[in-house]
Amino acid sequence: MSQFRNSIGKIATLALLIATQTLALDNGLGLTPQMGWNTWNKFGCKINEKLIMETADYIVKLGLDKVGYQYVNVDDCWLLEQRDKDGHIIVDPKAFPSGMKALSDYIHSKGLKFGLYSSAGYFSCEHRAGSMGSEEIDAKDLASWEVDYVKYDNCNHGGQPNYQRFKKMSDELRKTGRQVFFSICNWGDENAPVWGKEVGNSWRTTQDIFNHFTSVEYNFNQNQKFAEHAGPGHWNDPDMLQIGNNGMTPNEERSHFALWAIAKGPLIMGNDLQNIRPESLEILKNTEVIGVSQDTLGKQGLCMVNCGPLEFIWRRPQVIAAPMSNKDVAAVIINWRELNHGEFSFSVNEIGLELKNDEVYLVRDLWEHKTLGPFSSETYTVPSIPGHGNHALRFSKYKKGKEPQFVTE
């Protein structure tokens, strides 16, 4: 009988998906992928209000707010397992003695936005109070604390279908009248990319990312499968950034950042900003790469060169490309191998830059901050690519003789 009930539940969920998949959540948020910071990757449950306030200070001190990072998000472990007698969440009094409204006010005083975590289950992933069955009261509490962002996890839900659980909280947040960015963290289960845009502003497409380049590679390629579902206001989420956590080389961190930018994945840092390496900070503040992420056209980049399964086995460089709102084309040439790769050539037609006889193009190197060209050849060649490294480029097309004069920085 239980198997029969489960089957009926799945059929009902599928029917809801079919009926609603053309709709989209319209809360005016996330018109470009979200940018900010989250506690989890670096600190896990070892969090407190002092850490959060100091991180907000450092976001401003380091100028990260000026390049787009705006959300300060507290992940799991800010609350207790039990609720109070009226069913409200109890904020951990030892870690957050001032309460969440005071923390929210502090973050807002810095010109930043405040995010909190909950779970679409009876308990969170770290067995704190979950919101399933308490969505209305939790949404009202979150709104009263002036929360701007909710990351909604997927643990301890007793096998209940994803869609209804996430939609319930999304609906309750909207009823509060507060604009809240809603981040679905169900790891891509139950076709989340299909129904996610009706319920949230972003949805996870992968399992958790780890502080290793193999995890970056896996999550990026898994996320590629769902590009058709992403766009302004609703984004695929291959999980947060591991840049600055000292598990990858500088080349790997640059590739991580460039790939997330062109994939229009959220740029959510998860590091210790008070002790970040200068080279990692430089990567995170690269405004030219961020410009690819935040382009208003919002087209997720796709593999355009060397994309077949055999090509991947041979580990030849791939070219990920995305059209831009001003008709430019952004491209990341990625070397998935640990060994250096020599010069690499590809056709600009393959990345969507089709040239007429009277046209030339310029190439902007987004890491070196140099403009190259003009070029008229259909074939473009990049210099050697270091192991796990990349070239991040932007191609601009002009009429011959009309290309702008440029200064190499």
C-alpha positions as CSV (number, residue, x, y, z in Angstrom):
1,M,0.0,0.0,0.0
2,S,2.8,2.4,0.8
3,Q,4.4,1.8,-2.6
4,F,1.0,2.6,-4.2
5,R,0.7,5.9,-2.2
6,N,4.2,6.9,-3.2
7,S,3.4,6.2,-6.9
8,I,0.3,8.3,-6.6
9,G,2.3,11.1,-5.0
10,K,4.9,11.1,-7.7
11,I,2.1,11.2,-10.4
12,A,0.5,14.1,-8.7
13,T,3.8,15.9,-8.5
14,L,4.5,15.3,-12.2
15,A,1.0,16.7,-13.1
16,L,1.9,19.8,-11.1
17,L,5.2,20.2,-13.0
18,I,3.5,19.9,-16.4
19,A,0.8,22.4,-15.4
20,T,3.2,25.0,-14.0
21,Q,6.5,24.6,-15.9
22,T,5.9,27.6,-18.2
23,L,5.4,30.0,-15.2
24,A,8.1,31.8,-13.4
25,L,8.5,33.4,-10.0
26,D,8.2,37.2,-10.5
27,N,9.5,38.9,-7.4
28,G,11.8,41.3,-9.2
29,L,14.9,39.7,-7.8
30,G,17.9,37.9,-9.3
31,L,17.8,39.6,-12.7
32,T,21.5,38.7,-12.7
33,P,23.1,35.9,-10.7
34,Q,23.3,36.6,-7.0
35,M,26.6,37.6,-5.5
36,G,27.6,37.5,-1.8
37,W,29.1,35.4,1.0
38,N,27.9,32.4,2.9
39,T,29.2,30.8,6.2
40,W,29.1,27.1,5.2
41,N,32.1,26.2,3.1
42,K,34.6,27.6,5.5
43,F,33.0,27.7,8.9
44,G,30.2,25.0,8.9
45,C,28.6,25.1,12.3
46,K,31.4,27.2,13.9
47,I,29.5,30.5,13.5
48,N,28.5,33.4,15.7
49,E,27.3,37.0,15.4
50,K,30.8,38.4,15.8
51,L,32.1,36.4,12.8
52,I,29.1,37.5,10.7
53,M,29.5,41.2,11.6
54,E,33.2,41.2,11.1
55,T,32.7,39.5,7.7
56,A,30.3,42.3,6.7
57,D,32.9,44.8,7.7
58,Y,35.5,43.1,5.6
59,I,33.2,42.9,2.5
60,V,33.2,46.7,2.7
61,K,36.8,47.1,3.7
62,L,38.1,45.0,0.8
63,G,35.8,46.7,-1.7
64,L,33.9,43.6,-2.5
65,D,30.6,45.4,-2.2
66,K,31.7,47.8,-4.9
67,V,32.1,45.0,-7.4
68,G,28.7,43.4,-6.7
69,Y,28.9,41.2,-3.6
70,Q,25.8,42.1,-1.6
71,Y,24.4,39.2,0.4
72,V,25.7,38.1,3.8
73,N,24.2,34.7,4.3
74,V,24.1,32.7,7.5
75,D,23.8,29.0,6.8
76,D,22.8,26.1,9.0
77,C,23.4,26.1,12.8
78,W,22.1,29.5,13.8
79,L,19.0,28.1,15.5
80,L,18.2,25.4,18.1
81,E,16.6,22.0,17.5
82,Q,13.5,22.8,19.6
83,R,10.9,25.6,19.0
84,D,9.4,27.8,21.7
85,K,5.9,27.1,23.2
86,D,4.2,29.1,20.4
87,G,6.0,27.3,17.6
88,H,8.6,30.0,16.8
89,I,12.2,29.3,15.9
90,I,14.7,29.8,18.8
91,V,17.8,31.6,17.7
92,D,20.9,30.1,19.4
93,P,21.4,32.4,22.4
94,K,25.0,31.6,22.9
95,A,26.2,32.2,19.3
96,F,23.7,35.0,18.5
97,P,22.9,36.7,21.8
98,S,21.7,39.9,20.2
99,G,19.2,38.1,18.0
100,M,18.6,38.1,14.2
101,K,16.9,41.5,13.9
102,A,20.0,43.2,15.5
103,L,22.3,41.3,13.1
104,S,20.1,42.1,10.2
105,D,20.2,45.8,11.2
106,Y,24.0,45.7,11.4
107,I,24.4,44.2,7.9
108,H,21.9,46.6,6.4
109,S,23.8,49.5,8.0
110,K,26.8,48.5,5.9
111,G,24.7,48.8,2.7
112,L,24.6,45.0,2.4
113,K,21.7,42.4,2.4
114,F,21.0,39.7,5.0
115,G,20.3,36.0,4.3
116,L,19.3,33.1,6.5
117,Y,19.1,29.3,6.1
118,S,16.2,26.9,6.7
119,S,15.3,23.4,5.5
120,A,12.2,22.1,3.8
121,G,12.2,19.2,6.3
122,Y,11.3,18.5,9.9
123,F,14.9,19.3,10.8
124,S,17.8,21.0,9.1
125,C,20.8,19.0,7.8
126,E,22.6,19.6,11.1
127,H,19.4,18.6,13.0
128,R,18.2,22.0,14.0
129,A,14.6,23.0,13.6
130,G,13.3,22.7,10.0
131,S,10.4,24.6,8.5
132,M,8.2,21.8,7.1
133,G,4.8,22.3,8.8
134,S,5.8,25.7,10.2
135,E,6.2,27.6,6.9
136,E,3.8,30.4,7.7
137,I,5.2,31.2,11.1
138,D,8.8,31.0,9.9
139,A,8.1,33.1,6.9
140,K,6.6,35.8,9.1
141,D,9.6,35.6,11.5
142,L,12.1,35.9,8.7
143,A,10.2,38.9,7.2
144,S,10.1,40.5,10.7
145,W,13.9,40.3,10.9
146,E,14.0,41.9,7.4
147,V,15.7,38.9,5.8
148,D,16.5,39.5,2.1
149,Y,17.6,36.0,1.1
150,V,16.5,32.5,2.1
151,K,18.6,29.4,1.3
152,Y,16.1,26.5,1.7
153,D,17.7,23.1,2.2
154,N,16.3,19.6,1.6
155,C,17.2,17.4,4.7
156,N,15.0,15.3,6.9
157,H,11.7,15.6,5.0
158,G,10.4,12.1,5.4
159,G,10.2,11.4,1.6
160,Q,7.7,14.1,0.9
161,P,7.8,15.4,-2.7
162,N,10.1,18.3,-3.4
163,Y,7.8,20.6,-5.3
164,Q,5.1,21.0,-2.7
165,R,7.6,21.6,0.1
166,F,9.5,24.3,-1.6
167,K,6.5,25.9,-3.2
168,K,4.8,26.2,0.3
169,M,7.7,28.2,1.7
170,S,8.0,30.3,-1.5
171,D,4.3,31.1,-1.2
172,E,4.4,32.0,2.5
173,L,7.4,34.3,1.9
174,R,5.5,36.2,-0.8
175,K,2.5,36.6,1.4
176,T,4.6,38.5,3.9
177,G,5.0,41.3,1.3
178,R,8.8,41.3,1.7
179,Q,10.9,40.8,-1.4
180,V,13.1,37.8,-0.5
181,F,15.5,36.0,-2.9
182,F,14.5,32.3,-2.6
183,S,17.4,29.9,-3.2
184,I,16.3,26.2,-3.6
185,C,18.9,23.8,-2.3
186,N,17.5,20.4,-3.2
187,W,20.6,19.3,-5.1
188,G,18.8,19.0,-8.4
189,D,16.5,16.2,-7.2
190,E,13.1,15.5,-8.8
191,N,13.7,17.7,-11.9
192,A,14.2,20.9,-9.9
193,P,15.4,22.8,-13.0
194,V,12.0,22.2,-14.6
195,W,9.8,23.6,-11.9
196,G,12.4,25.7,-10.0
197,K,11.8,29.0,-11.8
198,E,8.1,29.0,-10.7
199,V,9.1,28.5,-7.1
200,G,12.5,30.2,-6.6
201,N,15.2,32.5,-8.0
202,S,17.8,29.8,-8.2
203,W,18.0,26.1,-7.6
204,R,20.8,23.7,-7.0
205,T,21.7,21.3,-9.9
206,T,24.4,19.3,-8.1
207,Q,25.5,17.8,-4.8
208,D,27.6,19.9,-2.5
209,I,30.9,21.3,-3.9
210,F,34.1,20.3,-2.2
211,N,37.4,22.2,-2.0
212,H,39.1,20.3,-4.8
213,F,39.2,20.9,-8.6
214,T,37.6,17.5,-9.4
215,S,34.5,18.8,-7.6
216,V,34.6,22.0,-9.6
217,E,34.8,20.0,-12.8
218,Y,32.0,17.6,-11.8
219,N,29.6,20.3,-10.7
220,F,30.2,22.5,-13.7
221,N,29.5,19.6,-16.2
222,Q,26.5,18.5,-14.3
223,N,25.1,22.0,-14.3
224,Q,25.6,22.2,-18.1
225,K,22.8,19.8,-18.6
226,F,20.2,22.3,-17.5
227,A,21.2,25.5,-19.4
228,E,17.8,25.9,-21.2
229,H,16.1,26.6,-17.8
230,A,18.3,29.5,-16.7
231,G,17.7,33.2,-17.3
232,P,17.1,36.5,-15.6
233,G,15.3,35.9,-12.3
234,H,15.9,32.2,-12.2
235,W,19.4,30.5,-12.3
236,N,21.0,27.1,-12.2
237,D,23.2,26.8,-9.1
238,P,26.2,24.5,-9.2
239,D,26.9,25.5,-5.5
240,M,29.0,28.1,-3.9
241,L,32.6,29.2,-4.6
242,Q,35.6,27.5,-2.9
243,I,38.0,30.3,-3.8
244,G,40.2,31.4,-0.9
245,N,39.9,28.1,1.0
246,N,43.5,27.0,0.0
247,G,42.4,23.7,-1.5
248,M,43.2,24.7,-5.1
249,T,46.1,26.3,-7.0
250,P,45.7,29.9,-8.3
251,N,45.1,28.5,-11.8
252,E,42.4,26.2,-10.5
253,E,40.8,29.1,-8.6
254,R,40.8,31.3,-11.7
255,S,39.1,28.5,-13.7
256,H,36.6,27.9,-11.0
257,F,35.7,31.6,-11.1
258,A,35.6,31.9,-14.9
259,L,33.5,28.8,-15.3
260,W,30.9,29.9,-12.7
261,A,30.8,33.4,-14.3
262,I,30.1,32.1,-17.8
263,A,27.7,29.5,-16.5
264,K,25.7,32.3,-14.8
265,G,26.1,30.4,-11.5
266,P,25.8,32.3,-8.2
267,L,29.0,34.0,-7.1
268,I,28.6,33.2,-3.4
269,M,31.9,33.3,-1.6
270,G,32.5,30.8,1.2
271,N,35.8,31.8,2.7
272,D,37.6,33.6,5.6
273,L,37.8,37.1,4.3
274,Q,39.8,38.2,7.3
275,N,42.7,35.9,6.2
276,I,42.3,35.6,2.4
277,R,45.3,35.4,0.1
278,P,45.9,38.4,-2.1
279,E,45.8,36.3,-5.3
280,S,42.4,34.8,-4.3
281,L,41.0,38.2,-3.5
282,E,42.2,39.5,-6.9
283,I,40.3,36.7,-8.6
284,L,37.1,37.5,-6.7
285,K,37.4,41.2,-7.6
286,N,38.0,40.7,-11.3
287,T,35.4,43.1,-12.7
288,E,35.8,41.9,-16.3
289,V,35.0,38.3,-15.4
290,I,32.2,39.5,-13.1
291,G,30.9,41.4,-16.1
292,V,30.4,38.1,-17.9
293,S,28.4,36.8,-14.9
294,Q,26.3,39.9,-14.6
295,D,25.5,40.5,-18.2
296,T,21.8,41.4,-18.5
297,L,21.1,39.0,-21.4
298,G,21.6,36.1,-18.9
299,K,22.4,33.3,-21.3
300,Q,24.2,30.4,-19.7
301,G,27.4,29.5,-21.5
302,L,27.6,26.2,-23.2
303,C,30.4,24.0,-24.5
304,M,30.9,24.7,-28.2
305,V,34.2,23.1,-29.0
306,N,35.4,19.5,-28.2
307,C,32.2,18.7,-26.4
308,G,31.6,15.0,-27.2
309,P,32.2,12.2,-24.8
310,L,35.3,10.9,-26.6
311,E,36.7,14.4,-26.7
312,F,36.2,14.6,-22.9
313,I,38.0,11.3,-22.4
314,W,40.9,12.5,-24.5
315,R,40.9,15.7,-22.3
316,R,41.3,18.1,-25.1
317,P,40.6,21.8,-24.1
318,Q,37.0,22.8,-24.3
319,V,35.6,26.2,-25.3
320,I,32.6,27.4,-23.3
321,A,30.9,30.3,-24.9
322,A,28.0,32.7,-24.2
323,P,26.4,35.5,-26.2
324,M,26.4,38.9,-24.5
325,S,23.8,41.7,-24.4
326,N,25.9,44.0,-26.6
327,K,26.4,41.2,-29.2
328,D,29.9,40.3,-27.9
329,V,30.7,36.7,-27.2
330,A,32.4,35.6,-24.0
331,A,34.5,32.4,-24.0
332,V,36.4,30.4,-21.5
333,I,39.0,28.0,-22.9
334,I,39.5,25.4,-20.2
335,N,42.2,22.8,-19.8
336,W,40.7,20.0,-17.7
337,R,44.1,18.2,-17.7
338,E,46.7,18.5,-14.9
339,L,49.4,18.9,-17.5
340,N,50.0,22.1,-19.5
341,H,48.5,22.2,-23.0
342,G,50.3,24.0,-25.8
343,E,48.7,26.5,-28.3
344,F,45.1,25.8,-29.0
345,S,43.1,26.9,-32.1
346,F,39.4,27.0,-32.8
347,S,37.0,28.7,-35.2
348,V,35.3,31.8,-34.0
349,N,32.2,30.7,-36.0
350,E,31.9,27.8,-33.6
351,I,31.4,30.2,-30.7
352,G,28.8,32.2,-32.5
353,L,31.0,35.0,-33.9
354,E,30.2,34.9,-37.6
355,L,32.2,37.3,-39.7
356,K,31.3,39.0,-42.9
357,N,33.9,39.9,-45.5
358,D,34.0,43.5,-44.2
359,E,34.3,42.7,-40.5
360,V,37.1,42.2,-38.0
361,Y,37.1,41.4,-34.3
362,L,39.0,42.4,-31.2
363,V,39.7,40.1,-28.3
364,R,39.8,41.2,-24.7
365,D,41.8,39.0,-22.3
366,L,39.8,39.2,-19.1
367,W,42.7,38.0,-16.9
368,E,45.5,40.1,-18.4
369,H,43.2,43.1,-19.0
370,K,44.6,43.5,-22.5
371,T,42.9,44.0,-25.9
372,L,44.3,42.1,-28.8
373,G,43.7,42.5,-32.5
374,P,42.1,43.4,-34.8
375,F,41.8,40.0,-36.4
376,S,40.1,38.8,-39.5
377,S,40.9,35.1,-39.6
378,E,38.2,32.7,-38.8
379,T,40.6,30.7,-36.7
380,Y,41.8,32.1,-33.3
381,T,44.7,30.7,-31.4
382,V,45.3,31.0,-27.7
383,P,48.8,30.5,-26.2
384,S,49.6,27.6,-23.9
385,I,47.1,26.8,-21.2
386,P,48.4,25.7,-17.8
387,G,47.1,22.5,-16.2
388,H,43.6,23.1,-14.9
389,G,44.0,26.7,-16.2
390,N,42.0,28.8,-18.6
391,H,41.8,31.7,-20.9
392,A,38.8,34.0,-20.4
393,L,38.1,36.1,-23.4
394,R,35.6,38.5,-24.8
395,F,35.2,38.8,-28.6
396,S,33.8,42.1,-30.2
397,K,33.0,42.4,-33.9
398,Y,33.4,45.6,-36.0
399,K,33.3,46.9,-39.5
400,K,36.9,47.1,-41.0
401,G,38.3,50.5,-40.2
402,K,35.6,51.2,-37.6
403,E,37.1,49.3,-34.8
404,P,37.9,51.5,-31.8
405,Q,41.4,52.5,-30.9
406,F,42.4,50.7,-27.7
407,V,45.0,51.1,-25.0
408,T,46.6,48.0,-23.5
409,E,46.6,48.2,-19.8
